[in-house]
Amino acid sequence: DAGITQSPRHKVTETGTPVTLRCHQTENHRYMYWYRQDPGHGLRLIHYSYGVKDTDKGEVSDGYSVSRSKTEDFLLTLESATSSQTSVYFCAISGGVTMNTEAFFGQGTRLTVV
Amino acid sequence: KNEVEQSPQNLTAQEGEFITINCSYSVGISALHWLQQHPGGGIVSLFMLSSGKKKHGRLIATINIQEKHSSLHITASHPRDSAVYICAVLYWGSRLTFGEGTQLTVNP
């Protein structure tokens, strides 16, 4: 996949612990997104960013925070993980400078909160 | 109500059948992506459309901008086509919005 990586790819954590997921891009795309995917719900937007330090909430933002201190990285933080946050998390990017109709997708991070 | 509507939600077909998945959206867009996700797998972009029609192998994608509608067709379907197919639209300003996905199962 073109220039977008998520880390870690898998994580198991305990309830109440903080967790940070990282999305890194080398495409210089303006928009970055975090989604979660659960059976029966499709992809639901958690937060997105439209530029450095510019972020906005999606439809399922409660319990999550994000930060984008540089173009390449968009971090998703679960301040105090709960079992309901067990999910697969996907990052996406869009809004390239030369081809603003492009969109690329990360490989996903499987998070289990026990 | 989702801004992007996909149908059907689930589709079961026999190998060799012609398959159509539909996607409708509500306002003007700059582009539409058809995505594929196999069980436990990542998301792969199949097509990006802003007008007309594209073909890749047995897959064909069309978009009608005036009617705000796109279709993904699979000819001569095969069990390896079994996956979730997702429509995603890029609204002007480049914000991505996904449909709920269509679970396709092709039986041998």
Interface residues (C-beta under 8 A of the other chain):
Chain A: D1 R30 Y31 Y33 Y35 H41 G42 L43 L45 Y48 Y50 F90 A92 S94 G95 N100 T101 E102 A103 F104 F105 G106 Q107 G108
Chain B: S30 A31 H33 L35 G42 I43 V44 S45 M48 S50 I86 A88 L90 G93 S94 R95 L96 T97 F98 G99 E100 G101
